[in-house]
């Protein structure tokens, strides 16, 4: 059974699966080729993975909400060559910090900070992924990059074991395991990430997600469509304008619309709809016209 889908399926990615694995699963389930994902999750991480299907894949380079949120578990008193427990881990033997020391140290990672990307990352150097170099035992210099940590809170801490749980709302490009390692270094005892769960991506949360098993069962029972988010849900932060029937035809054909003939005031990117409520695409005001930014 084939299901014609244009929209977003939010998966709660299980541990051990790559983001590519999840896309391949949806591709096989729906029998469609147009599948992509918003924001890669490492194989050992779990949580929110928005899968874009059909015309929604056109939105991949235009997603307005790029920040993400994570719950991470870390162990103080250890170091790792990958900054997490899935690498070569060793105990430092250092005294574990108090609750107050951990809370105070976290303050250094809030706001606009510079973060050096880890070697185990997908960034490229000379056309080669850093993680491929790392697997060859090669380490290269990485320039610190600006990232923003909107909030960083300590949810739990056990001084006896050095295990801590943090909640982090951050900008695109932030490495949570690097925050764990840098926190441990600042505290003088070392730190490694031991678990990571993404709780928000592309504006979607865990409440929007289904597991792979649930998606398969819903598909078999003909109920999966109820869990597919429409394409325009990716652009909820933009304003909305409804145009006339004639304007809708012109816009769908790639034509610009006169801003004077649009009833709503337009000053930024907007979602454009037909009188029947069909989402046509995104428009952008320019020189007195609403030009097509992307059609869906």
Order of alpha helices (4+ residues) and beta strands (2+ residues): beta-alpha-beta-beta-beta-beta-beta-alpha-beta-beta-beta-alpha-beta-beta-alpha-beta-beta-alpha-beta-alpha-beta-beta-beta-beta
